[in-house]
Amino acid sequence: MILFFGGRRETDTIKMEVFWNNLHGGIGPLGPFLKSNIVPVIVVLILFGILIYLQFKNKKPKDAIISCIAWLIRLTVYPVLLALSLGLFFFPNYLRVWNAGVIPADSGGKDKREIVVAFMTDFHVMDKKDKRWIRKLVDKTNGLKPDMVLLGGDYVFEDPEDLADIYEPFKDLKAPLGVYAVLGNHDYGFPGKDISKKIEKIFDGYGIKVLHNEWMEPARNLVLIGIDDLWSGRCDHEKTFKNVPGDGFRLVFSHNPDVLLRDPPPCKYKAGVWVFGHSHGGQVKAPFFHPSYFVTRLNINWGEFDFPQGKVLISQGAGQLRFRFFTNPEILMFRIKYQ
């Protein structure tokens, strides 16, 4: 999903009750934007007022109006051209690694292992040209030497030709504990065409296990839990967590972070870490302004958070998306350290 005015990274304790009672707020479409950005809006208005004053101070009214129009053109056309250039050519091609650091896992002092996890999501491939980007992602991920690779869904926008060939580099992903995936809303046809079976067949041929509301133990004292997509109506907490071992570090991944809202306080389902995508980090963000629009009902687009269910990491996605502004494709990496 393409978004405007994206999120920023922050670490905070989220009080879930707030989201049940007041998810957006504001009056009209500009309400949330003005409420959260009142200071920068005032600053911009003051600067415009000073500019207009200076133009009228020592000029005739006609000349001052012409001068104001000229300045208005300079202050709009040039920034728009710069923004288009950056959004089309710079930000979509600037791949980074978000290292979320160490997440401790209690083993009672019996285990001192460290498991490196790489997470990629929201690829949204459109045609064969995207194969080169998928190859770049695979090479970058392998360079991190992960023990396990997780894929978070939204592999397509619609149904591009030669999908198997586009994702052919995925067969070269190297992870001793395996490569695992969940599907996203676009894969299930929300919106678009449902090609989930096609994707799963392709991934199966590349040795990638797709999880549907199920759990498995890829390593000792590690429980990997994959929750199916929320928007498609396939998310099922009860089925997913059924018979999950009480001991062992729980790592949950799904496409949409709003699955957390399916488990209201006091929160029955908990884990050491939850990993999500879906939001693209906002995709298009206004620099220096606080976000006012979110695709998630949790009103968060990107970052590291502490929820009642456990630590939450939300990635802004690995796809180029054709246009990004002050967000960029990323690979999320973190380490589970047993103590």
C-alpha positions in Angstrom: 0.0 0.0 0.0 1.3 3.5 -0.9 1.3 5.9 2.0 2.0 9.5 2.7 3.6 11.1 5.7 5.3 8.1 7.3 6.6 7.1 10.6 9.8 7.6 12.6 11.7 5.2 14.8 11.1 5.3 18.5 11.1 3.0 21.4 8.1 3.4 23.7 5.8 1.4 25.9 2.5 1.1 24.0 -0.7 1.4 26.0 -3.0 -0.8 24.0 -6.3 0.7 25.5 -5.6 4.0 23.8 -5.8 2.4 20.3 -9.1 0.8 21.1 -10.7 4.1 22.1 -9.1 6.7 19.8 -7.2 5.5 16.8 -7.0 8.7 14.7 -8.7 11.9 15.9 -8.6 15.3 14.4 -11.2 17.2 12.4 -11.2 16.6 8.6 -8.4 15.2 6.5 -5.9 17.9 7.7 -6.9 17.5 11.4 -4.2 14.9 12.4 -1.6 16.7 10.4 -2.1 20.1 11.9 -2.5 18.7 15.5 0.8 16.8 15.3 2.8 19.4 13.4 1.5 22.7 14.8 5.0 24.1 15.5 6.6 23.5 12.0 3.3 24.8 10.4 3.5 28.0 12.4 7.2 28.4 11.5 6.5 28.0 7.8 3.7 30.5 8.0 5.9 33.0 9.8 8.7 32.6 7.2 6.2 33.2 4.4 4.8 36.3 6.3 8.4 37.7 6.6 9.0 37.1 2.9 5.8 38.9 1.9 6.6 41.8 4.3 10.1 42.2 2.8 8.7 42.3 -0.7 6.1 45.0 0.1 8.4 47.0 2.3 10.4 49.0 -0.3 8.5 48.2 -3.5 5.4 49.4 -5.2 2.4 47.1 -4.8 2.5 45.9 -8.4 6.2 45.1 -8.3 5.8 43.4 -4.9 3.1 41.1 -6.1 5.2 40.1 -9.1 8.2 39.5 -6.9 6.0 37.4 -4.5 4.8 35.3 -7.4 8.3 34.8 -8.6 9.4 33.7 -5.1 6.4 31.4 -4.9 7.4 29.7 -8.1 11.0 29.2 -6.9 9.8 27.8 -3.6 7.5 25.3 -5.2 8.8 24.2 -8.6 12.5 23.7 -7.6 11.7 21.7 -4.4 9.1 19.6 -6.3 11.7 18.7 -9.1 14.3 17.9 -6.4 11.8 15.7 -4.5 10.8 13.8 -7.7 14.5 13.2 -8.5 15.3 11.9 -5.0 12.1 9.9 -4.8 12.6 8.2 -8.1 16.3 7.7 -8.2 18.0 8.0 -4.8 15.8 6.7 -2.0 14.5 3.6 -3.8 18.1 2.5 -4.6 19.6 3.2 -1.2 19.5 -0.2 0.5 20.5 -0.2 4.1 20.7 -2.7 6.9 18.7 -1.9 10.1 20.6 -3.6 12.9 18.1 -3.8 15.8 20.8 -5.2 18.1 20.5 -8.0 20.7 17.3 -9.5 22.0 18.0 -11.5 25.2 16.6 -15.0 25.6 16.4 -16.5 29.0 17.9 -20.0 29.2 18.6 -20.2 32.9 22.3 -19.9 32.2 22.3 -23.2 30.4 22.7 -21.8 26.9 25.1 -19.2 25.5 24.3 -19.4 21.8 23.5 -16.4 19.6 21.2 -16.7 16.6 21.4 -14.1 13.8 18.0 -13.4 12.1 17.5 -11.5 8.8 14.0 -10.2 7.9 12.9 -8.9 4.5 9.4 -7.9 3.6 7.2 -5.9 1.1 9.1 -6.6 -2.1 6.2 -5.7 -4.4 7.9 -6.8 -7.7 6.2 -5.7 -10.9 8.3 -7.1 -13.8 11.5 -8.8 -14.8 13.5 -5.7 -14.1 13.0 -6.4 -10.4 15.1 -9.6 -10.6 18.3 -7.5 -10.4 17.0 -5.9 -7.1 16.1 -9.3 -5.7 19.6 -10.5 -6.5 21.0 -7.5 -4.7 18.9 -8.3 -1.6 20.0 -11.9 -1.6 23.7 -11.0 -1.9 23.4 -8.4 0.9 21.5 -10.8 3.2 24.0 -13.6 2.6 26.8 -11.1 3.5 25.2 -10.7 7.0 25.7 -14.5 7.5 22.3 -15.0 9.1 21.4 -18.3 10.9 17.8 -17.9 9.7 16.0 -15.7 7.1 12.4 -14.6 7.4 10.3 -13.2 4.6 7.3 -11.1 5.6 4.9 -11.1 2.6 3.7 -8.8 -0.2 5.9 -10.3 -2.8 3.8 -8.7 -5.6 1.6 -5.8 -6.5 -0.5 -7.9 -8.9 0.6 -10.9 -10.9 3.7 -10.1 -13.0 4.9 -12.5 -15.7 7.8 -14.8 -15.0 7.3 -14.5 -11.2 9.4 -17.7 -10.7 12.3 -16.2 -12.6 12.1 -12.9 -10.8 12.4 -14.7 -7.4 14.9 -17.2 -8.7 17.8 -15.6 -6.6 15.9 -16.7 -3.5 17.1 -20.2 -4.0 20.6 -18.9 -3.2 19.7 -17.6 0.3 22.1 -19.2 2.8 20.8 -19.8 6.3 21.7 -22.9 8.4 18.4 -22.9 10.3 16.3 -22.3 7.1 14.3 -19.7 5.2 10.7 -19.2 6.2 7.9 -17.0 4.9 4.4 -15.7 5.5 2.1 -14.1 2.9 0.8 -10.6 2.8 -2.5 -8.9 1.7 -1.4 -8.4 -1.9 -0.4 -12.0 -2.3 -3.9 -13.0 -1.3 -5.5 -10.5 -3.6 -6.3 -7.6 -1.2 -6.3 -5.7 -3.5 -5.6 -7.5 -6.8 -5.6 -11.2 -7.8 -5.1 -14.0 -5.4 -1.8 -15.7 -6.4 -0.9 -17.1 -3.0 -0.9 -20.7 -4.2 1.4 -19.7 -7.1 3.8 -18.0 -4.7 3.8 -20.9 -2.3 4.6 -23.4 -5.1 7.5 -21.2 -6.3 8.9 -20.9 -2.8 8.6 -24.6 -2.2 10.7 -25.2 -5.2 13.4 -22.9 -3.7 13.4 -24.6 -0.3 11.4 -21.8 1.4 8.8 -23.0 4.0 5.6 -20.8 4.0 3.9 -20.8 7.4 0.1 -20.6 7.8 -0.9 -20.0 11.4 1.6 -22.6 12.6 4.7 -23.0 14.6 7.9 -25.0 14.4 11.2 -25.5 16.2 14.1 -24.8 13.8 16.6 -25.0 16.6 16.8 -26.0 20.3 15.0 -23.6 22.6 13.7 -21.6 19.7 10.0 -21.6 18.6 9.2 -19.9 15.3 5.6 -18.8 14.9 4.1 -17.6 11.6 0.7 -15.8 11.7 -1.2 -15.6 8.4 -2.4 -12.3 6.8 -4.9 -10.1 8.7 -6.6 -8.4 5.8 -7.4 -11.6 4.0 -9.2 -12.9 7.1 -6.8 -15.8 7.6 -5.2 -14.6 10.8 -6.0 -17.1 13.6 -4.2 -16.6 17.0 -5.9 -19.6 18.7 -4.9 -22.0 15.9 -1.4 -20.6 15.7 -0.5 -20.8 19.3 -2.2 -24.1 20.0 0.2 -26.5 21.7 3.1 -24.1 21.5 5.8 -25.2 24.0 5.8 -23.2 27.2 9.6 -23.1 27.2 11.8 -21.9 24.4 12.2 -18.4 23.0 9.2 -17.4 20.9 9.9 -15.5 17.6 6.6 -14.5 15.9 6.5 -13.0 12.4 3.5 -11.8 10.3 2.8 -9.3 7.6 0.6 -6.7 9.4 1.3 -5.4 12.9 -2.4 -4.9 13.5 -2.6 -8.6 14.3 -1.7 -7.4 17.8 -5.1 -5.8 18.1 -6.7 -9.3 17.8 -5.3 -10.0 21.3 -6.6 -7.1 23.5 -5.4 -6.6 27.1 -4.5 -8.4 29.2 -3.0 -10.1 26.1 -3.1 -13.9 26.0 -0.4 -14.5 23.4 3.1 -13.3 24.2 6.6 -13.8 22.6 10.2 -12.7 22.9 9.9 -10.7 19.7 7.3 -9.9 17.0 8.4 -8.9 13.5 6.2 -7.2 10.9 6.2 -5.2 7.7 3.3 -3.8 5.7 3.6 -0.1 6.3 6.6 0.6 4.0 7.8 3.0 6.8 5.4 5.5 5.4 7.0 5.3 1.9 6.6 9.1 1.4 7.5 11.2 4.4 7.6 14.9 4.8 11.0 15.8 6.3 10.8 17.6 9.7 7.1 16.9 10.0 5.6 14.3 12.3 3.5 11.7 10.5 -0.2 12.2 10.3 -1.3 9.2 8.3 -0.8 5.5 9.0 -1.9 2.4 7.2 -1.9 0.5 10.5 -4.6 1.0 13.1 -1.8 1.0 15.7 -0.7 4.4 14.2 2.9 3.3 13.8 4.8 2.9 10.6 8.3 1.8 11.6 10.6 1.2 14.5 11.2 -0.7 17.7 8.4 -0.8 20.4 7.6 -2.5 23.6 4.0 -4.0 23.6 2.3 -6.0 26.3 2.8 -9.0 24.0 6.5 -8.4 23.8 9.1 -6.5 21.8 7.9 -5.4 18.4 10.0 -4.6 15.3 8.4 -3.1 12.2 10.4 -2.9 9.0 9.8 -0.4 6.2 10.3 -3.1 3.7 13.0 -4.2 1.2 11.2 -3.3 -2.0 12.1 -0.3 -4.2 8.4 0.5 -4.7 9.3 2.7 -7.7 9.0 5.8 -5.5 10.2 6.5 -2.0 10.8 9.7 -0.2 12.8 9.9 3.1 12.3 6.1 3.5 14.5 3.5 1.8 14.6 -0.2 1.3 16.0 -2.1 4.2 17.0 -5.5 5.6 16.2 -5.9 9.3 18.8 -7.9 11.3 18.7 -8.8 15.0 20.5 -11.3 17.2 18.8 -13.6 19.7 21.3 -14.0 22.6 20.7 -16.8 25.1 21.7 -16.1 28.7 
